[in-house]
Amino acid sequence: MSERVTVLGAGSWGSIVANLLDQNGNHVTIWSRNQSQVEQLNQAHTNNKYLPNFKYSKTLVATSNLTDAIQNADSIVFAVPAQSIRLVAKKVENRLEQLKLKPNIIHVSKGLETTTSELLSQVLAEEIHIDHRKSISVISGPSQAEDVARKDITLVTAASDDINAATHAQKLFMNHYFRVYTNTDMIGVEIGAALKNIIALGAGALSGLGYGDNAKAALMVRGLAEISRLGTTFGANPLTFTGLSGVGDIIVTATSHDSRNWQAGYQLGQGKSLDQVVKNIGMVIEGIDTTKVAYRLAKKRGVEMPITTAIYYVLYGKIGIKDAISQLMLRDRKSELDN
């Protein structure tokens, strides 16, 4: 299977996805707004801001011209930050109409749109007309860019409402170190992918405060329960949250020091302000915006999410981390199986 594939976004994940697709035998173009980054990828085959010392495929082509990027594309992969999806999708829609193209649309981003609380697939469906796309699907799961760059064993899910679209994405991405399963529960996959970043912030904060493995395990398990409670109100299959895009992604993101969300939580646990943390990391920390959206959705839908609420209060200066932990631990007694 060989296609012309465009990857939009040249951060750590987007550039590694582009490299993987290139190595799978596709003709890949990666788009970035940053011309100096484009020149570095084309000339030195490096992307030093995001993955220092990694050498990208020499056949991978980078451009800052969006029209050139999507010319003749069979598939377009969105790998830009969640809050940029709508803006980029609007521009892509305009080019697709001009070029009379109808590609497969795939996104590999993780988050929820803050202004609308929508899933990213919903944003894409709203902005890219059905006449200009064959399908929409998502690739998600425990997949740190650094591990994929090393060709470490990685398993993810390709999800779409259309099983044929999920199967197409599966074939496009899968190789000997990157195994892809299919799922038709796109809602569950996207919610799990987005909300696990909240739990990663909490896990990092616990580590920054000096708590051990017991506390982190408790956070991940009870955090997963919250994600499932909210997800099922959207019609998601609860079993999805026990899979790769749920518990799998939580384990990786909440334990890996390569995770920006874990790093952000760790610095918060050490006493740094949110502004300091954002400045220190210097890249998008999806969990910050996602916490705000999840808190809002929980209130709107009447879903109990005490961990998410505590992290929201900490992030936005309503309570200190130690007080938030105390309040969580001293909540009323209840059954583990209560919804």
C-alpha positions in Angstrom: 0.0 0.0 0.0 1.6 3.3 -1.1 -0.1 6.7 -1.1 0.6 10.4 -1.3 0.3 11.5 2.3 0.4 15.0 3.7 1.1 15.5 7.4 0.1 18.9 8.9 2.3 19.8 11.8 6.0 19.2 12.4 6.3 18.9 16.1 7.7 15.9 17.8 4.7 13.6 17.1 3.8 15.0 13.7 7.4 14.7 12.4 7.8 11.2 13.6 4.4 10.2 12.1 5.6 11.6 8.8 8.8 9.7 9.1 7.0 6.5 9.9 4.7 6.9 6.9 7.6 7.6 4.7 9.4 4.5 5.9 6.2 2.5 5.1 6.8 3.4 1.4 4.5 6.3 1.0 5.2 9.7 -0.7 5.1 12.0 2.3 5.0 15.8 2.5 5.1 17.4 5.9 3.8 21.0 6.4 5.0 23.5 8.9 4.4 27.3 9.3 8.1 27.7 10.3 10.3 28.1 7.2 13.5 27.6 9.2 12.2 24.3 10.4 11.2 23.3 6.9 14.8 24.1 5.7 16.3 22.1 8.5 14.1 19.0 7.7 14.9 19.2 4.0 18.6 20.0 4.2 19.9 18.4 7.4 17.0 16.0 7.9 16.8 17.0 11.6 14.2 18.7 13.8 16.4 19.8 16.7 13.8 21.7 18.7 11.6 18.6 19.1 13.8 15.5 18.6 17.5 16.4 18.9 19.9 14.0 17.3 17.3 12.1 15.3 17.8 11.8 11.6 14.7 11.8 9.4 14.3 10.0 6.1 16.0 11.8 3.2 12.9 11.2 1.0 10.6 13.1 3.4 9.7 16.5 1.9 8.9 19.5 4.0 7.1 22.7 2.9 5.6 25.8 4.4 3.2 26.2 1.5 -0.1 24.6 2.3 -1.3 24.3 -1.3 1.9 22.5 -2.3 1.6 20.3 0.7 -1.8 18.9 -0.1 -1.5 18.8 -3.9 -2.7 15.4 -5.0 -2.9 14.0 -1.5 -4.7 10.7 -1.0 -4.7 11.1 2.8 -4.2 14.2 5.0 -3.0 13.6 8.6 -3.6 16.4 11.1 -0.9 16.6 13.7 -1.3 20.2 14.9 -2.2 21.1 18.5 -5.8 20.6 19.4 -6.6 24.3 19.5 -5.2 24.8 16.0 -7.2 22.1 14.4 -10.2 24.3 13.4 -8.0 27.1 11.9 -5.9 24.7 9.9 -9.0 22.7 8.8 -10.6 25.9 7.4 -7.5 26.6 5.3 -7.4 23.0 4.1 -11.1 23.1 3.1 -10.4 26.1 1.0 -7.5 24.4 -0.8 -9.4 21.1 -1.3 -12.2 23.0 -2.9 -9.8 24.8 -5.2 -7.9 21.6 -6.1 -11.0 19.5 -6.4 -9.6 16.8 -4.0 -11.4 14.3 -1.8 -8.7 12.7 0.5 -9.0 10.6 3.6 -8.8 12.8 6.7 -6.9 11.3 9.7 -5.9 13.1 12.9 -3.3 12.1 15.5 -3.9 15.0 17.9 -5.1 14.6 21.5 -7.4 17.1 23.1 -10.8 18.8 23.1 -11.5 22.2 21.6 -11.8 24.7 24.4 -14.3 27.1 22.8 -16.8 24.5 21.9 -15.9 21.4 24.1 -16.0 19.4 20.8 -14.1 16.3 19.8 -11.5 17.0 17.2 -13.3 14.7 14.7 -16.4 16.9 15.1 -14.3 20.0 14.4 -12.9 18.4 11.3 -16.4 17.3 10.1 -17.7 20.8 10.6 -14.9 22.5 8.7 -14.1 20.1 5.9 -17.2 19.6 3.7 -18.4 16.0 3.1 -17.8 16.6 -0.6 -14.1 17.2 0.1 -13.3 14.2 2.2 -13.7 10.4 1.9 -13.7 9.7 5.6 -12.5 10.9 9.1 -10.5 8.7 11.4 -8.1 9.0 14.3 -4.9 7.2 15.3 -4.4 7.1 19.1 -2.8 5.1 21.9 0.3 4.9 24.0 2.8 6.3 21.6 5.5 8.6 22.8 7.3 10.1 19.8 10.7 9.3 21.3 9.9 5.6 21.5 8.5 5.5 18.0 11.7 7.2 16.8 13.7 4.4 18.3 11.4 1.9 16.6 10.4 0.6 20.0 7.3 -1.7 20.0 4.2 0.5 19.8 0.5 -0.5 19.7 -2.2 2.0 18.8 -5.8 2.1 17.6 -7.2 3.4 14.4 -10.8 4.5 15.0 -13.6 5.7 12.8 -17.4 5.5 12.6 -16.7 3.8 9.3 -14.8 0.5 9.7 -13.5 0.8 6.1 -11.9 4.1 7.1 -10.4 2.6 10.2 -9.0 -0.3 8.2 -7.5 2.1 5.7 -5.7 4.0 8.4 -4.6 0.7 9.9 -3.0 -0.4 6.7 -1.4 3.0 6.1 0.4 3.2 9.5 1.1 -0.4 10.5 4.6 -2.0 10.2 6.8 -4.4 12.1 7.2 -2.1 15.2 4.0 0.0 15.0 1.0 -2.3 15.3 -2.4 -0.9 14.7 -5.8 -2.2 15.8 -9.2 -1.0 14.6 -12.1 0.4 16.6 -15.5 1.9 15.5 -15.9 3.8 18.9 -14.2 7.0 17.7 -15.9 9.0 20.5 -14.4 6.7 23.2 -11.0 6.7 21.6 -10.9 10.5 21.3 -12.1 11.1 24.9 -9.6 8.7 26.3 -6.8 10.3 24.3 -7.7 13.7 25.5 -8.5 13.2 29.2 -5.5 11.0 30.0 -3.4 14.2 29.8 -5.3 15.5 32.9 -4.2 12.3 34.8 -0.6 12.8 33.5 -0.6 16.3 35.1 -1.7 14.8 38.4 0.8 12.0 38.2 3.6 14.4 37.6 2.5 16.6 40.5 2.5 13.6 42.8 6.1 12.8 41.8 7.1 16.4 42.2 5.7 16.3 45.8 7.7 13.1 46.5 4.8 10.6 46.6 5.5 7.0 45.5 4.0 4.3 43.3 1.0 3.6 45.5 -0.3 7.1 45.0 0.4 7.1 41.3 -1.4 3.8 40.8 -4.4 5.1 42.7 -4.5 8.3 40.6 -4.4 6.4 37.4 -7.1 3.8 38.3 -9.5 6.4 39.8 -8.7 8.8 37.0 -9.7 6.1 34.4 -13.0 5.7 36.3 -13.7 9.4 35.8 -12.8 9.3 32.1 -15.1 6.3 31.6 -18.0 8.0 33.5 -17.8 11.1 31.3 -17.2 9.2 28.1 -20.2 6.9 28.4 -22.5 10.0 28.7 -21.4 10.7 25.1 -22.3 7.2 24.0 -18.8 5.7 24.2 -18.3 2.0 24.8 -16.8 1.6 28.3 -14.6 -1.2 27.1 -12.7 1.3 24.9 -11.3 2.9 28.1 -9.8 -0.4 29.1 -7.9 -0.6 25.8 -5.0 1.2 24.2 -6.4 4.6 24.0 -7.6 4.5 27.6 -5.6 2.6 30.2 -2.7 2.1 27.7 -2.3 5.8 27.1 -2.7 6.7 30.7 0.1 4.3 31.7 2.5 5.8 29.2 1.6 9.5 29.7 1.4 9.3 33.5 4.7 7.5 34.0 7.0 8.7 31.2 9.4 11.6 31.9 9.2 12.3 28.1 5.6 13.4 28.6 5.1 17.1 28.5 2.0 16.8 30.7 3.9 14.7 33.3 6.8 17.3 33.2 4.3 20.1 33.7 2.7 18.4 36.7 6.1 17.6 38.2 7.1 21.2 38.1 3.8 22.3 39.6 4.4 19.7 42.4 7.8 21.3 43.0 6.1 24.7 43.6 6.5 26.4 40.3 3.6 28.6 39.0 1.6 27.6 35.9 3.1 30.5 34.0 6.7 29.4 34.9 5.9 25.8 33.8 4.5 26.8 30.5 7.6 29.0 29.8 10.0 26.3 30.9 8.5 23.6 28.7 8.1 25.9 25.7 5.7 23.6 23.8 2.0 22.9 23.9 0.8 21.2 27.1 -2.5 19.8 26.0 -3.6 18.8 29.5 -4.0 22.4 30.6 -6.7 23.3 28.2 -8.3 19.8 28.4 -8.7 20.1 32.1 -10.7 23.2 31.7 -13.0 21.6 29.1 -13.4 18.4 31.1 -14.3 20.3 34.2 -16.9 22.3 32.2 -18.4 19.1 30.6 -18.6 17.3 34.0 -20.6 20.2 35.5 -22.8 20.4 32.5 -23.5 16.6 32.4 -23.7 16.1 36.1 -20.7 13.6 36.1 -18.7 13.3 39.3 -15.0 13.9 38.5 -13.2 14.8 41.7 -9.7 14.3 40.4 -10.3 16.4 37.4 -12.0 19.1 39.6 -9.0 19.1 42.0 -6.5 19.5 39.1 -8.6 22.3 37.6 -8.7 24.1 40.9 -4.9 23.8 41.3 -4.2 24.9 37.7 -6.3 28.0 38.0 -5.2 29.1 41.4 -8.3 28.1 43.5 -6.4 25.8 45.8 -2.9 24.5 46.6 -1.8 21.1 45.6 -1.5 19.7 49.1 -4.9 21.0 50.1 -6.4 19.4 46.9 -4.9 16.0 47.8 -6.2 16.3 51.4 -9.7 17.1 50.2 -9.6 14.1 47.8 -8.5 11.7 50.5 -11.1 12.9 53.0 -14.1 12.7 50.7 -17.1 10.8 52.0 -16.8 7.0 52.1 -18.2 5.1 49.1 -18.1 1.9 47.1 -15.4 1.4 44.5 -18.0 0.4 42.0 -20.3 3.5 42.5 -20.8 5.4 39.3 
